[in-house]
Amino acid sequence: MSLFEELIEDRQEDEKIVKSFEPKDSLSDQIFEGLDGKFSMRDDIRKRLIEISNDFIESFGVEFFIHDIVLTGSLSNYNWSQYSDVDLHIIIDFDETEYPMDLVKEFFDAKERVWNEKHEIKIKGFDVEVYVQDLKQEHVSSGVYSILNNKWLVEPERNKPNIDDRMILQKGEYYAKQIDSLISKSHKIDVLPQIEVLRKKIKEFRQGGLDSGGEYSYENLAFKLLRRNGYIEKLIKLKNNVTDKKL
């Protein structure tokens, strides 16, 4: 396959991913059941997600009071797709610990990373990702389901958001080219400072979109495009490889 054909194929795959952001007529019947917009989580799914969460919580090695376990992200909303993850959030009040806040965040970041890398669990074909969330952190998602209490905390509404395909593809390709450029230069020079700058830039770009336009902002959807087509993972692996060589 020529370079031109590869570029065309990549573009077509990206366009397919962008189309997946369009809202569906119903929530996923693999996860929820119900009619006329009144949905509840399937009992077998709920029990399995609690089982998965308990395994993750046991990995802490330290006791914390669990305020809730919630499902959030696209699978708790109408914009679910084949690319969606089961985003399980364990809700803990960080202020209830006696340790400094930055230490608590580092602890949970490490636990998340180790557990998610160690396990490859799928629920109805969707990858399971587990996170810890501070009780005071605001819910950005327009769909949040309490698995512990079996009820909606934020019930999703099906609307037709104005999704700008062109802007999403344009910004996604802009960042993808920067990542590819860093990969191509990594064997010649130390690109670690440039990696850090780009990671911060992408993070702030996405957060700005979430703050101003919510989960359907083109900034957040461009980030999701980069994650779904593998470029966020490429950037993380590049940082690890460059760090390993440097050390």
C-alpha positions in Angstrom: 0.0 0.0 0.0 1.4 3.4 -1.0 1.7 6.3 1.5 -1.1 8.1 -0.3 -3.4 5.1 0.1 -2.5 4.8 3.8 -3.4 8.5 4.3 -6.7 8.0 2.5 -7.4 5.0 4.7 -6.5 6.8 7.9 -8.8 9.7 6.9 -11.7 7.4 6.2 -11.2 5.7 9.6 -11.1 9.1 11.4 -14.3 10.1 9.6 -15.9 6.9 10.8 -14.8 7.7 14.4 -16.2 11.2 14.2 -19.6 9.9 12.9 -19.7 7.7 16.0 -20.1 10.8 18.1 -23.6 11.4 16.7 -26.3 10.6 19.3 -28.3 7.3 18.9 -32.1 6.9 19.3 -31.6 4.9 22.5 -29.1 3.9 25.2 -27.1 0.7 24.6 -29.4 -2.3 25.1 -26.3 -4.2 26.1 -26.1 -2.1 29.3 -29.5 -0.7 29.9 -33.1 -1.8 29.6 -36.3 0.3 29.4 -38.8 2.1 27.1 -39.8 5.6 26.3 -36.6 7.2 27.6 -36.9 5.5 31.0 -33.9 3.3 31.4 -32.3 1.4 34.2 -29.1 -0.7 34.2 -29.5 -4.4 33.5 -29.2 -6.3 36.7 -26.6 -8.8 35.4 -24.4 -5.9 34.2 -24.8 -4.0 37.5 -23.8 -7.0 39.6 -20.7 -7.7 37.4 -19.6 -4.0 37.5 -19.9 -4.1 41.3 -17.7 -7.2 41.3 -15.1 -5.5 39.1 -15.2 -2.4 41.3 -14.7 -4.4 44.5 -11.6 -6.1 43.0 -10.2 -2.7 42.2 -11.0 -1.3 45.6 -9.3 -4.3 47.3 -6.1 -3.5 45.3 -5.8 -0.2 47.3 -4.4 -2.1 50.4 -5.8 0.8 52.4 -9.4 1.4 53.6 -11.4 4.3 52.2 -15.1 5.0 52.6 -16.7 4.5 49.2 -19.4 7.1 48.6 -20.6 5.6 45.3 -19.6 3.7 42.2 -20.9 5.3 39.0 -21.0 4.7 35.3 -20.2 7.8 33.3 -19.0 8.7 29.8 -20.6 7.9 26.4 -22.1 4.5 27.5 -24.3 6.3 30.0 -25.4 8.6 27.3 -26.9 8.6 23.8 -23.6 9.1 22.0 -22.3 5.6 22.8 -20.7 3.6 20.0 -18.4 0.6 19.3 -15.5 2.7 20.5 -17.0 3.4 24.0 -15.5 2.3 27.2 -17.2 1.2 30.4 -16.0 4.2 32.6 -16.3 3.1 36.2 -15.7 5.9 38.7 -15.1 5.0 42.4 -16.2 8.1 44.4 -14.1 8.9 47.5 -13.9 12.1 49.5 -10.2 13.0 49.4 -10.7 15.4 52.4 -11.5 12.4 54.6 -7.9 11.2 54.5 -5.2 12.5 56.8 -2.7 12.7 53.9 -1.7 15.7 51.7 -3.9 16.1 48.7 -1.1 15.7 46.1 0.0 12.5 47.8 -3.6 11.1 47.7 -3.9 12.0 44.0 -0.6 10.3 43.2 -1.6 7.2 45.1 -4.9 6.8 43.2 -3.3 7.7 39.8 -0.8 4.9 40.4 -3.5 2.4 41.5 -5.6 3.2 38.4 -2.6 2.8 36.1 -1.5 -0.5 37.5 -4.9 -2.0 37.7 -6.0 -1.0 34.2 -2.7 -2.1 32.6 -2.9 -5.5 34.5 -6.5 -6.3 33.4 -8.2 -6.6 30.1 -11.9 -6.9 31.0 -14.7 -6.4 28.6 -18.4 -6.1 29.3 -20.5 -6.9 26.2 -17.5 -6.1 24.0 -16.8 -2.7 25.7 -13.4 -2.3 27.5 -13.7 -1.6 31.2 -11.6 1.3 32.6 -11.7 2.1 36.4 -10.9 5.5 37.9 -11.1 7.2 41.3 -13.0 10.5 41.5 -13.0 13.0 44.3 -16.5 13.5 45.8 -16.2 17.3 45.2 -15.2 16.9 41.6 -18.0 18.2 39.3 -19.7 15.8 36.9 -18.9 16.9 33.3 -20.9 14.1 31.7 -24.5 14.6 31.0 -25.2 11.0 31.9 -24.2 9.6 35.3 -25.6 6.3 36.7 -25.1 5.3 40.4 -24.4 1.6 40.3 -24.5 1.3 44.1 -27.9 2.9 44.4 -29.2 1.7 41.0 -30.5 5.1 39.9 -29.6 8.1 37.7 -27.7 10.9 39.3 -27.7 12.8 36.0 -30.2 11.4 33.5 -29.2 11.8 29.9 -31.4 13.6 27.4 -31.3 12.9 23.7 -30.8 16.0 21.7 -29.1 16.8 18.4 -25.8 18.6 19.2 -24.2 20.6 16.5 -21.1 18.5 15.8 -18.6 20.2 13.6 -17.0 17.2 11.7 -14.6 19.5 9.8 -13.2 21.2 13.0 -12.8 17.8 14.8 -10.9 16.2 11.9 -8.8 19.3 11.4 -7.7 19.7 15.0 -7.3 15.9 15.4 -5.0 15.7 12.3 -3.1 18.8 13.6 -2.1 17.1 16.8 -1.6 13.7 15.1 1.0 15.3 12.8 2.8 16.8 15.8 2.9 13.4 17.5 4.2 11.7 14.3 6.8 14.4 14.0 8.1 13.8 17.6 8.2 10.0 16.9 10.3 10.6 13.7 12.8 12.8 15.6 13.0 10.7 18.8 16.0 8.6 17.6 18.0 11.8 16.8 17.4 14.2 19.7 15.9 14.3 23.1 12.2 15.1 22.5 11.1 14.7 26.1 10.7 18.5 26.7 8.6 18.8 23.5 6.5 15.8 24.6 5.7 17.4 27.9 4.7 20.7 26.1 2.4 18.9 23.7 0.8 16.7 26.4 0.1 19.9 28.5 -1.2 21.7 25.4 -3.6 18.8 24.5 -4.8 18.6 28.1 -5.6 22.3 28.3 -7.2 22.3 24.9 -9.6 19.5 26.0 -10.3 21.1 29.4 -11.0 24.4 27.8 -13.6 22.8 25.6 -15.2 20.9 28.5 -15.5 24.1 30.5 -17.0 26.2 27.8 -19.0 23.7 25.7 -19.3 20.5 27.6 -18.7 16.9 26.4 -19.9 17.8 22.9 -17.4 20.6 22.4 -15.2 20.1 19.4 -12.2 20.2 21.6 -13.3 17.3 23.7 -14.4 15.3 20.6 -11.1 16.0 18.9 -9.4 14.6 22.0 -11.6 11.5 21.8 -10.7 11.1 18.2 -7.0 11.1 19.1 -7.7 8.6 21.8 -9.8 6.3 19.7 -7.4 6.3 16.7 -4.5 5.5 19.0 -2.6 8.7 19.0 -2.9 9.4 22.7 -1.4 6.0 23.4 1.3 6.7 20.9 2.3 9.8 22.8 2.3 8.0 26.1 4.5 5.2 24.7 6.8 7.7 23.1 7.4 9.4 26.5 8.1 6.1 28.2 10.5 5.0 25.5 12.4 8.2 25.4 12.6 8.3 29.3 13.8 4.7 29.3 16.6 5.5 26.8 17.6 8.6 28.7 17.8 6.6 32.0 
